[in-house]
Each structure stands twice: as C-alpha cells, then as structure tokens.
C-alpha cells in the first residue's frame, strides 16, 4: 500500500488530505481509496484536482 496526497472539491470547498496505507482504484468516473477491503473515500473524477503518490 502507498501514501497519496489528494486535493479535491469544487468552487465552494476544497479539501487537501494525505492518506497512508491506501490503494487507489479509478473506474466509471470515480476515484476510490481503499484501506484493506474497506472504501474510505469515494470522489467523482471531475472533483479530483490533484492526486499524487508520495515516496
């Protein structure tokens, strides 16, 4: 599992978070972060401003 920094939101609210020990799955217009078998965050792709994997 990896560490990611994500900026997401819209014109009214932007969230910046760092997630540790997650897997990222992108499909059907969604970005979903999993920790183990559990989805911890689900965001529509058009609201993801940046998503970068950290070392």
C-alpha distance matrix in Angstrom:
0.0 3.7 7.2 9.9 13.6 15.6 19.4 20.8 24.2 27.7 31.0 31.5 28.2 25.2 22.1 19.8 16.6 13.5 10.4 7.9 4.8 5.3 5.7 9.2 12.1 15.5 18.6 22.1 22.2 19.3 15.9 13.9 10.8 9.5 8.3 9.0 12.2 13.3 13.7 13.8 15.3 17.3 19.2 21.8 21.1 24.4 23.3 20.2 21.8 18.9 15.2 13.8 10.6 11.3 11.4
3.7 0.0 3.8 6.6 10.3 12.8 16.5 18.5 22.0 25.5 28.6 29.3 25.9 22.7 19.7 17.0 14.0 10.7 8.3 6.2 5.0 5.5 6.6 8.8 12.4 15.1 18.6 22.1 21.6 18.8 15.1 13.8 10.7 10.6 10.0 11.7 14.8 15.2 14.8 14.2 14.9 16.9 18.2 20.8 19.7 22.7 21.4 18.1 19.1 16.0 12.3 10.5 7.2 7.6 8.2
7.2 3.8 0.0 3.8 7.1 10.0 13.7 16.1 19.7 23.2 26.0 26.5 23.1 19.8 16.6 13.7 10.7 7.2 5.6 4.3 5.8 6.5 8.5 9.9 13.7 15.9 19.6 22.8 21.7 18.7 14.9 13.9 10.7 11.6 11.0 13.7 16.6 16.2 15.2 13.7 14.0 16.3 17.1 19.9 18.9 21.5 19.7 16.3 17.0 13.8 10.5 8.6 5.9 5.5 7.2
9.9 6.6 3.8 0.0 3.8 6.4 10.1 12.5 16.2 19.6 22.4 23.2 19.9 16.4 13.6 10.8 8.3 5.7 5.2 6.6 8.6 7.7 9.0 8.8 12.4 13.9 17.6 20.6 18.9 16.2 12.4 12.1 9.6 11.6 12.2 15.2 17.6 16.7 14.8 13.1 12.4 14.2 14.3 16.8 15.6 17.9 16.1 12.7 13.2 10.1 6.8 5.6 4.4 5.5 8.8
13.6 10.3 7.1 3.8 0.0 3.8 7.0 10.0 13.6 16.9 19.3 20.1 16.9 13.3 10.6 7.4 5.8 4.3 6.3 8.9 11.7 10.9 12.3 11.4 14.6 15.3 18.9 21.4 19.1 16.5 13.0 13.4 11.4 14.1 14.8 18.2 20.3 18.8 16.5 14.3 12.8 14.5 13.8 16.2 15.0 16.6 14.3 11.0 10.7 7.8 5.8 5.4 6.5 7.0 10.6
15.6 12.8 10.0 6.4 3.8 0.0 3.8 6.3 10.0 13.3 16.0 16.9 13.8 10.3 8.0 5.8 5.5 6.3 7.9 11.3 13.8 12.0 12.8 11.0 13.5 13.5 16.8 18.8 16.2 13.7 10.6 11.5 10.5 13.8 15.3 18.8 20.2 18.3 15.4 13.3 10.9 11.9 10.5 12.7 11.7 13.0 10.6 7.4 7.6 5.6 4.5 6.6 8.8 10.4 14.1
19.4 16.5 13.7 10.1 7.0 3.8 0.0 3.8 7.1 10.1 12.4 13.5 10.6 6.9 5.6 4.5 6.6 8.9 11.2 14.7 17.4 15.6 16.3 14.1 16.1 15.4 18.3 19.6 16.5 14.4 12.0 13.6 13.2 16.8 18.5 22.0 23.1 20.9 17.7 15.4 12.5 12.9 10.7 12.3 11.4 11.6 8.6 6.2 5.4 5.1 6.6 9.2 12.1 13.5 17.3
20.8 18.5 16.1 12.5 10.0 6.3 3.8 0.0 3.8 7.1 10.1 11.1 8.5 5.7 5.4 6.7 8.6 11.4 12.9 16.6 18.9 16.6 17.0 14.4 15.6 14.4 16.7 17.4 14.1 12.1 10.5 12.3 12.9 16.5 18.7 22.1 22.6 20.1 16.6 14.5 11.1 10.7 7.9 9.2 9.0 8.8 5.4 4.4 5.2 7.0 8.5 11.9 14.7 16.6 20.4
24.2 22.0 19.7 16.2 13.6 10.0 7.1 3.8 0.0 3.8 7.1 7.7 5.6 4.4 6.0 8.9 11.3 14.5 16.0 19.8 22.0 19.6 20.0 17.4 18.1 16.6 18.3 18.2 14.8 13.2 12.5 14.3 15.4 18.9 21.2 24.5 24.7 21.8 18.2 16.2 12.6 11.7 8.6 9.3 10.0 8.7 5.0 6.6 7.4 10.2 12.2 15.6 18.5 20.3 24.1
27.7 25.5 23.2 19.6 16.9 13.3 10.1 7.1 3.8 0.0 3.8 5.5 5.5 6.0 9.1 12.0 14.8 18.1 19.7 23.5 25.8 23.3 23.4 20.5 20.9 18.9 20.1 19.4 15.8 15.0 15.1 17.3 18.8 22.3 24.8 28.1 28.0 25.2 21.5 19.6 16.0 14.6 11.2 10.7 11.3 8.8 6.0 8.8 8.8 12.3 14.9 18.3 21.5 23.5 27.2
31.0 28.6 26.0 22.4 19.3 16.0 12.4 10.1 7.1 3.8 0.0 3.8 5.8 7.2 10.9 13.8 17.0 20.5 22.6 26.3 28.9 26.6 26.9 24.1 24.5 22.5 23.7 22.9 19.2 18.7 18.8 21.1 22.4 26.0 28.3 31.6 31.6 28.8 25.1 23.1 19.5 18.4 15.0 14.4 14.8 11.8 9.6 12.0 11.1 14.6 17.6 20.8 24.1 25.8 29.5
31.5 29.3 26.5 23.2 20.1 16.9 13.5 11.1 7.7 5.5 3.8 0.0 3.8 7.0 10.4 13.7 16.8 20.5 22.5 26.3 28.9 26.8 27.6 25.0 25.7 24.0 25.2 24.5 20.9 20.0 20.0 21.7 22.7 26.0 28.0 31.5 31.4 28.3 24.8 22.5 19.2 18.4 15.5 15.6 16.7 14.2 11.4 13.9 13.5 16.7 19.3 22.4 25.5 26.9 30.6
28.2 25.9 23.1 19.9 16.9 13.8 10.6 8.5 5.6 5.5 5.8 3.8 0.0 3.8 6.7 10.2 13.1 16.8 18.9 22.7 25.4 23.5 24.5 22.3 23.3 22.1 23.7 23.5 20.1 18.5 17.9 19.2 19.8 23.0 24.8 28.3 28.5 25.4 22.0 19.4 16.3 16.1 13.5 14.4 15.5 13.8 10.4 12.1 11.9 14.5 16.8 19.7 22.6 23.7 27.4
25.2 22.7 19.8 16.4 13.3 10.3 6.9 5.7 4.4 6.0 7.2 7.0 3.8 0.0 3.8 6.8 10.0 13.6 15.9 19.7 22.6 20.8 21.9 19.7 21.1 20.0 22.1 22.4 19.0 17.2 15.9 17.4 17.6 21.0 22.6 26.2 26.8 23.9 20.6 17.9 14.8 14.9 12.3 13.6 14.0 12.7 9.1 9.6 9.0 11.1 13.3 16.1 19.0 20.0 23.7
22.1 19.7 16.6 13.6 10.6 8.0 5.6 5.4 6.0 9.1 10.9 10.4 6.7 3.8 0.0 3.8 6.4 10.2 12.4 16.1 19.1 17.6 19.1 17.4 19.2 18.8 21.3 22.1 19.0 16.6 14.7 15.4 15.0 18.1 19.4 23.1 24.0 21.1 18.0 15.0 12.3 13.3 11.4 13.6 14.2 13.9 10.2 9.7 9.7 10.7 11.9 14.3 16.7 17.5 21.1
19.8 17.0 13.7 10.8 7.4 5.8 4.5 6.7 8.9 12.0 13.8 13.7 10.2 6.8 3.8 0.0 3.8 7.1 10.1 13.6 16.9 15.8 17.6 16.2 18.7 18.7 21.6 23.0 20.1 17.6 15.0 15.6 14.4 17.4 18.4 22.1 23.5 21.0 18.2 15.2 12.9 14.4 13.0 15.4 15.2 15.5 12.1 10.3 9.7 9.3 10.0 11.6 13.7 14.0 17.5
16.6 14.0 10.7 8.3 5.8 5.5 6.6 8.6 11.3 14.8 17.0 16.8 13.1 10.0 6.4 3.8 0.0 3.8 6.5 10.0 13.3 12.6 14.8 14.1 16.9 17.7 20.8 22.7 20.2 17.2 14.2 14.0 12.0 14.6 15.0 18.7 20.5 18.1 15.7 12.5 11.0 13.3 12.8 15.8 15.9 17.0 13.8 11.6 11.8 10.6 9.9 10.9 12.1 12.2 15.5
13.5 10.7 7.2 5.7 4.3 6.3 8.9 11.4 14.5 18.1 20.5 20.5 16.8 13.6 10.2 7.1 3.8 0.0 3.8 6.7 10.2 10.2 12.7 12.8 16.2 17.5 20.9 23.3 21.3 18.2 14.7 14.1 11.4 13.4 13.3 16.9 19.2 17.3 15.4 12.6 11.9 14.5 14.6 17.7 17.4 19.0 16.2 13.5 13.7 11.5 9.7 9.6 9.6 9.1 12.1
10.4 8.3 5.6 5.2 6.3 7.9 11.2 12.9 16.0 19.7 22.6 22.5 18.9 15.9 12.4 10.1 6.5 3.8 0.0 3.8 6.8 6.6 9.6 10.3 13.8 15.8 19.2 21.8 20.3 17.0 13.4 11.9 8.7 10.0 9.5 13.1 15.5 13.8 12.4 9.8 10.0 12.9 13.9 17.3 17.2 19.5 17.0 14.3 15.4 13.2 10.6 10.5 9.6 9.7 12.2
7.9 6.2 4.3 6.6 8.9 11.3 14.7 16.6 19.8 23.5 26.3 26.3 22.7 19.7 16.1 13.6 10.0 6.7 3.8 0.0 3.8 5.6 9.1 11.1 14.8 17.4 20.8 23.8 22.7 19.4 15.7 13.9 10.2 10.3 8.7 11.7 14.8 13.9 13.4 11.3 12.5 15.5 17.0 20.3 20.1 22.7 20.5 17.6 18.7 16.1 13.1 12.1 10.0 9.4 10.8
4.8 5.0 5.8 8.6 11.7 13.8 17.4 18.9 22.0 25.8 28.9 28.9 25.4 22.6 19.1 16.9 13.3 10.2 6.8 3.8 0.0 3.8 7.1 10.1 13.5 16.7 19.9 23.1 22.7 19.4 15.8 13.5 9.8 8.6 6.5 8.6 12.1 12.0 12.2 11.2 13.0 15.9 17.9 21.1 20.9 23.9 22.1 19.3 20.8 18.2 14.8 13.8 11.1 11.1 11.9
5.3 5.5 6.5 7.7 10.9 12.0 15.6 16.6 19.6 23.3 26.6 26.8 23.5 20.8 17.6 15.8 12.6 10.2 6.6 5.6 3.8 0.0 3.8 6.6 9.8 13.0 16.2 19.3 19.0 15.6 12.2 9.7 6.1 5.4 4.8 7.5 10.2 9.9 9.3 8.8 10.1 12.5 14.6 17.6 17.5 20.7 19.2 16.4 18.4 16.1 12.6 12.4 10.3 11.6 13.2
5.7 6.6 8.5 9.0 12.3 12.8 16.3 17.0 20.0 23.4 26.9 27.6 24.5 21.9 19.1 17.6 14.8 12.7 9.6 9.1 7.1 3.8 0.0 3.8 6.6 10.1 13.1 16.6 16.6 13.7 10.4 8.3 5.7 5.1 6.5 8.0 9.7 10.2 9.3 10.1 10.8 12.0 14.0 16.4 15.9 19.4 18.6 15.8 18.1 15.9 12.3 12.3 10.4 12.6 14.2
9.2 8.8 9.9 8.8 11.4 11.0 14.1 14.4 17.4 20.5 24.1 25.0 22.3 19.7 17.4 16.2 14.1 12.8 10.3 11.1 10.1 6.6 3.8 0.0 3.8 6.6 10.0 13.4 13.1 10.3 6.9 5.8 4.7 6.4 9.2 11.0 11.8 11.7 9.6 10.4 9.7 9.9 11.1 13.1 12.3 15.8 15.3 12.6 15.0 13.1 9.8 10.6 9.8 12.9 15.2
12.1 12.4 13.7 12.4 14.6 13.5 16.1 15.6 18.1 20.9 24.5 25.7 23.3 21.1 19.2 18.7 16.9 16.2 13.8 14.8 13.5 9.8 6.6 3.8 0.0 3.8 6.5 10.0 10.5 8.1 5.9 5.2 6.5 7.8 11.2 12.3 12.0 12.1 9.8 11.7 10.6 9.6 10.8 11.9 11.2 15.0 15.2 13.1 16.0 14.7 11.9 13.3 13.0 16.3 18.6
15.5 15.1 15.9 13.9 15.3 13.5 15.4 14.4 16.6 18.9 22.5 24.0 22.1 20.0 18.8 18.7 17.7 17.5 15.8 17.4 16.7 13.0 10.1 6.6 3.8 0.0 3.8 7.2 7.1 5.7 4.5 6.3 8.8 11.0 14.6 16.0 15.4 15.1 12.3 13.8 11.8 9.7 9.7 9.5 8.2 11.9 13.0 11.1 14.1 13.4 11.3 13.4 14.1 17.7 20.3
18.6 18.6 19.6 17.6 18.9 16.8 18.3 16.7 18.3 20.1 23.7 25.2 23.7 22.1 21.3 21.6 20.8 20.9 19.2 20.8 19.9 16.2 13.1 10.0 6.5 3.8 0.0 3.8 5.5 5.5 6.8 8.3 11.5 13.2 16.9 17.9 16.5 16.3 13.6 15.7 13.7 10.9 10.9 9.8 9.0 12.5 14.2 13.2 16.4 16.4 14.7 17.1 17.8 21.5 24.0
22.1 22.1 22.8 20.6 21.4 18.8 19.6 17.4 18.2 19.4 22.9 24.5 23.5 22.4 22.1 23.0 22.7 23.3 21.8 23.8 23.1 19.3 16.6 13.4 10.0 7.2 3.8 0.0 3.8 5.6 8.6 10.5 14.1 16.0 19.7 20.7 18.9 18.3 15.4 17.5 15.1 11.7 11.2 9.1 9.0 11.7 13.9 13.9 17.2 17.9 17.0 19.8 21.0 24.6 27.4
22.2 21.6 21.7 18.9 19.1 16.2 16.5 14.1 14.8 15.8 19.2 20.9 20.1 19.0 19.0 20.1 20.2 21.3 20.3 22.7 22.7 19.0 16.6 13.1 10.5 7.1 5.5 3.8 0.0 3.8 7.0 9.9 13.5 16.1 19.9 21.5 20.1 19.0 15.6 16.9 13.9 10.4 8.7 5.9 5.3 7.9 10.2 10.5 13.7 14.9 14.6 17.7 19.5 23.0 26.1
19.3 18.8 18.7 16.2 16.5 13.7 14.4 12.1 13.2 15.0 18.7 20.0 18.5 17.2 16.6 17.6 17.2 18.2 17.0 19.4 19.4 15.6 13.7 10.3 8.1 5.7 5.5 5.6 3.8 0.0 3.8 6.2 9.9 12.6 16.3 18.2 16.9 15.5 12.0 13.1 10.1 6.7 5.7 4.5 5.1 8.5 9.4 9.2 12.8 13.7 12.8 15.9 17.4 20.8 23.9
15.9 15.1 14.9 12.4 13.0 10.6 12.0 10.5 12.5 15.1 18.8 20.0 17.9 15.9 14.7 15.0 14.2 14.7 13.4 15.7 15.8 12.2 10.4 6.9 5.9 4.5 6.8 8.6 7.0 3.8 0.0 3.8 6.8 10.0 13.5 15.7 15.3 13.9 10.4 10.9 8.1 5.8 5.3 6.2 5.9 9.6 9.5 7.9 11.4 11.3 9.6 12.6 13.8 17.1 20.2
13.9 13.8 13.9 12.1 13.4 11.5 13.6 12.3 14.3 17.3 21.1 21.7 19.2 17.4 15.4 15.6 14.0 14.1 11.9 13.9 13.5 9.7 8.3 5.8 5.2 6.3 8.3 10.5 9.9 6.2 3.8 0.0 3.8 6.5 10.1 12.2 11.6 10.1 6.7 7.6 5.7 4.4 6.5 8.7 9.5 13.0 12.3 10.8 14.2 13.8 11.5 13.9 14.3 17.2 20.0
10.8 10.7 10.7 9.6 11.4 10.5 13.2 12.9 15.4 18.8 22.4 22.7 19.8 17.6 15.0 14.4 12.0 11.4 8.7 10.2 9.8 6.1 5.7 4.7 6.5 8.8 11.5 14.1 13.5 9.9 6.8 3.8 0.0 3.8 6.9 9.6 10.1 8.5 5.7 5.8 5.2 6.5 8.8 11.8 12.3 15.6 14.3 12.2 15.1 13.9 11.1 12.7 12.3 14.7 17.4
9.5 10.6 11.6 11.6 14.1 13.8 16.8 16.5 18.9 22.3 26.0 26.0 23.0 21.0 18.1 17.4 14.6 13.4 10.0 10.3 8.6 5.4 5.1 6.4 7.8 11.0 13.2 16.0 16.1 12.6 10.0 6.5 3.8 0.0 3.8 5.9 6.4 5.5 4.3 5.6 7.3 9.0 12.1 15.0 15.8 19.2 17.9 16.0 18.9 17.5 14.4 15.5 14.3 16.3 18.3
8.3 10.0 11.0 12.2 14.8 15.3 18.5 18.7 21.2 24.8 28.3 28.0 24.8 22.6 19.4 18.4 15.0 13.3 9.5 8.7 6.5 4.8 6.5 9.2 11.2 14.6 16.9 19.7 19.9 16.3 13.5 10.1 6.9 3.8 0.0 3.8 6.1 5.5 6.4 6.6 9.5 12.1 15.2 18.4 19.2 22.5 20.9 18.8 21.4 19.7 16.5 16.9 15.1 16.3 17.8
9.0 11.7 13.7 15.2 18.2 18.8 22.0 22.1 24.5 28.1 31.6 31.5 28.3 26.2 23.1 22.1 18.7 16.9 13.1 11.7 8.6 7.5 8.0 11.0 12.3 16.0 17.9 20.7 21.5 18.2 15.7 12.2 9.6 5.9 3.8 0.0 3.8 5.5 8.0 9.5 12.5 14.6 17.9 20.8 21.6 25.1 23.9 21.8 24.5 22.8 19.5 19.7 17.6 18.8 19.8
12.2 14.8 16.6 17.6 20.3 20.2 23.1 22.6 24.7 28.0 31.6 31.4 28.5 26.8 24.0 23.5 20.5 19.2 15.5 14.8 12.1 10.2 9.7 11.8 12.0 15.4 16.5 18.9 20.1 16.9 15.3 11.6 10.1 6.4 6.1 3.8 0.0 3.8 6.7 9.5 12.3 13.7 17.2 19.8 21.0 24.6 23.6 22.1 25.2 23.9 20.8 21.6 19.9 21.6 22.9
13.3 15.2 16.2 16.7 18.8 18.3 20.9 20.1 21.8 25.2 28.8 28.3 25.4 23.9 21.1 21.0 18.1 17.3 13.8 13.9 12.0 9.9 10.2 11.7 12.1 15.1 16.3 18.3 19.0 15.5 13.9 10.1 8.5 5.5 5.5 5.5 3.8 0.0 3.8 6.2 9.3 11.0 14.8 17.7 19.4 22.6 21.3 20.1 23.2 22.4 19.6 20.8 19.6 21.3 23.1
13.7 14.8 15.2 14.8 16.5 15.4 17.7 16.6 18.2 21.5 25.1 24.8 22.0 20.6 18.0 18.2 15.7 15.4 12.4 13.4 12.2 9.3 9.3 9.6 9.8 12.3 13.6 15.4 15.6 12.0 10.4 6.7 5.7 4.3 6.4 8.0 6.7 3.8 0.0 3.8 5.8 7.2 11.0 13.9 15.7 18.9 17.5 16.5 19.7 19.2 16.7 18.4 17.8 19.9 22.2
13.8 14.2 13.7 13.1 14.3 13.3 15.4 14.5 16.2 19.6 23.1 22.5 19.4 17.9 15.0 15.2 12.5 12.6 9.8 11.3 11.2 8.8 10.1 10.4 11.7 13.8 15.7 17.5 16.9 13.1 10.9 7.6 5.8 5.6 6.6 9.5 9.5 6.2 3.8 0.0 3.8 7.0 10.3 13.9 15.7 18.5 16.4 15.3 18.3 17.7 15.4 17.2 16.8 18.4 20.9
15.3 14.9 14.0 12.4 12.8 10.9 12.5 11.1 12.6 16.0 19.5 19.2 16.3 14.8 12.3 12.9 11.0 11.9 10.0 12.5 13.0 10.1 10.8 9.7 10.6 11.8 13.7 15.1 13.9 10.1 8.1 5.7 5.2 7.3 9.5 12.5 12.3 9.3 5.8 3.8 0.0 3.8 6.6 10.3 12.2 14.7 12.6 11.7 14.9 14.8 13.0 15.4 15.9 17.9 20.9
17.3 16.9 16.3 14.2 14.5 11.9 12.9 10.7 11.7 14.6 18.4 18.4 16.1 14.9 13.3 14.4 13.3 14.5 12.9 15.5 15.9 12.5 12.0 9.9 9.6 9.7 10.9 11.7 10.4 6.7 5.8 4.4 6.5 9.0 12.1 14.6 13.7 11.0 7.2 7.0 3.8 0.0 3.8 7.0 9.3 12.0 10.5 10.3 13.9 14.4 13.1 16.0 17.0 19.6 22.7
19.2 18.2 17.1 14.3 13.8 10.5 10.7 7.9 8.6 11.2 15.0 15.5 13.5 12.3 11.4 13.0 12.8 14.6 13.9 17.0 17.9 14.6 14.0 11.1 10.8 9.7 10.9 11.2 8.7 5.7 5.3 6.5 8.8 12.1 15.2 17.9 17.2 14.8 11.0 10.3 6.6 3.8 0.0 3.8 6.2 8.3 6.7 7.0 10.7 11.9 11.5 14.9 16.7 19.4 22.9
21.8 20.8 19.9 16.8 16.2 12.7 12.3 9.2 9.3 10.7 14.4 15.6 14.4 13.6 13.6 15.4 15.8 17.7 17.3 20.3 21.1 17.6 16.4 13.1 11.9 9.5 9.8 9.1 5.9 4.5 6.2 8.7 11.8 15.0 18.4 20.8 19.8 17.7 13.9 13.9 10.3 7.0 3.8 0.0 3.8 5.5 5.6 7.0 10.5 12.5 12.7 16.3 18.5 21.5 25.0
21.1 19.7 18.9 15.6 15.0 11.7 11.4 9.0 10.0 11.3 14.8 16.7 15.5 14.0 14.2 15.2 15.9 17.4 17.2 20.1 20.9 17.5 15.9 12.3 11.2 8.2 9.0 9.0 5.3 5.1 5.9 9.5 12.3 15.8 19.2 21.6 21.0 19.4 15.7 15.7 12.2 9.3 6.2 3.8 0.0 3.8 5.3 5.2 8.4 10.0 10.4 14.0 16.4 19.7 23.2
24.4 22.7 21.5 17.9 16.6 13.0 11.6 8.8 8.7 8.8 11.8 14.2 13.8 12.7 13.9 15.5 17.0 19.0 19.5 22.7 23.9 20.7 19.4 15.8 15.0 11.9 12.5 11.7 7.9 8.5 9.6 13.0 15.6 19.2 22.5 25.1 24.6 22.6 18.9 18.5 14.7 12.0 8.3 5.5 3.8 0.0 3.8 5.6 7.6 10.5 12.1 15.7 18.7 21.7 25.3
23.3 21.4 19.7 16.1 14.3 10.6 8.6 5.4 5.0 6.0 9.6 11.4 10.4 9.1 10.2 12.1 13.8 16.2 17.0 20.5 22.1 19.2 18.6 15.3 15.2 13.0 14.2 13.9 10.2 9.4 9.5 12.3 14.3 17.9 20.9 23.9 23.6 21.3 17.5 16.4 12.6 10.5 6.7 5.6 5.3 3.8 0.0 3.8 6.1 9.2 10.9 14.7 17.6 20.3 24.0
20.2 18.1 16.3 12.7 11.0 7.4 6.2 4.4 6.6 8.8 12.0 13.9 12.1 9.6 9.7 10.3 11.6 13.5 14.3 17.6 19.3 16.4 15.8 12.6 13.1 11.1 13.2 13.9 10.5 9.2 7.9 10.8 12.2 16.0 18.8 21.8 22.1 20.1 16.5 15.3 11.7 10.3 7.0 7.0 5.2 5.6 3.8 0.0 3.8 5.7 7.1 10.8 13.9 16.6 20.3
21.8 19.1 17.0 13.2 10.7 7.6 5.4 5.2 7.4 8.8 11.1 13.5 11.9 9.0 9.7 9.7 11.8 13.7 15.4 18.7 20.8 18.4 18.1 15.0 16.0 14.1 16.4 17.2 13.7 12.8 11.4 14.2 15.1 18.9 21.4 24.5 25.2 23.2 19.7 18.3 14.9 13.9 10.7 10.5 8.4 7.6 6.1 3.8 0.0 3.8 7.0 10.2 13.8 16.0 19.7
18.9 16.0 13.8 10.1 7.8 5.6 5.1 7.0 10.2 12.3 14.6 16.7 14.5 11.1 10.7 9.3 10.6 11.5 13.2 16.1 18.2 16.1 15.9 13.1 14.7 13.4 16.4 17.9 14.9 13.7 11.3 13.8 13.9 17.5 19.7 22.8 23.9 22.4 19.2 17.7 14.8 14.4 11.9 12.5 10.0 10.5 9.2 5.7 3.8 0.0 3.8 6.5 10.1 12.4 16.0
15.2 12.3 10.5 6.8 5.8 4.5 6.6 8.5 12.2 14.9 17.6 19.3 16.8 13.3 11.9 10.0 9.9 9.7 10.6 13.1 14.8 12.6 12.3 9.8 11.9 11.3 14.7 17.0 14.6 12.8 9.6 11.5 11.1 14.4 16.5 19.5 20.8 19.6 16.7 15.4 13.0 13.1 11.5 12.7 10.4 12.1 10.9 7.1 7.0 3.8 0.0 3.8 6.9 9.7 13.3
13.8 10.5 8.6 5.6 5.4 6.6 9.2 11.9 15.6 18.3 20.8 22.4 19.7 16.1 14.3 11.6 10.9 9.6 10.5 12.1 13.8 12.4 12.3 10.6 13.3 13.4 17.1 19.8 17.7 15.9 12.6 13.9 12.7 15.5 16.9 19.7 21.6 20.8 18.4 17.2 15.4 16.0 14.9 16.3 14.0 15.7 14.7 10.8 10.2 6.5 3.8 0.0 3.8 6.3 9.8
10.6 7.2 5.9 4.4 6.5 8.8 12.1 14.7 18.5 21.5 24.1 25.5 22.6 19.0 16.7 13.7 12.1 9.6 9.6 10.0 11.1 10.3 10.4 9.8 13.0 14.1 17.8 21.0 19.5 17.4 13.8 14.3 12.3 14.3 15.1 17.6 19.9 19.6 17.8 16.8 15.9 17.0 16.7 18.5 16.4 18.7 17.6 13.9 13.8 10.1 6.9 3.8 0.0 3.8 6.8
11.3 7.6 5.5 5.5 7.0 10.4 13.5 16.6 20.3 23.5 25.8 26.9 23.7 20.0 17.5 14.0 12.2 9.1 9.7 9.4 11.1 11.6 12.6 12.9 16.3 17.7 21.5 24.6 23.0 20.8 17.1 17.2 14.7 16.3 16.3 18.8 21.6 21.3 19.9 18.4 17.9 19.6 19.4 21.5 19.7 21.7 20.3 16.6 16.0 12.4 9.7 6.3 3.8 0.0 3.8
11.4 8.2 7.2 8.8 10.6 14.1 17.3 20.4 24.1 27.2 29.5 30.6 27.4 23.7 21.1 17.5 15.5 12.1 12.2 10.8 11.9 13.2 14.2 15.2 18.6 20.3 24.0 27.4 26.1 23.9 20.2 20.0 17.4 18.3 17.8 19.8 22.9 23.1 22.2 20.9 20.9 22.7 22.9 25.0 23.2 25.3 24.0 20.3 19.7 16.0 13.3 9.8 6.8 3.8 0.0
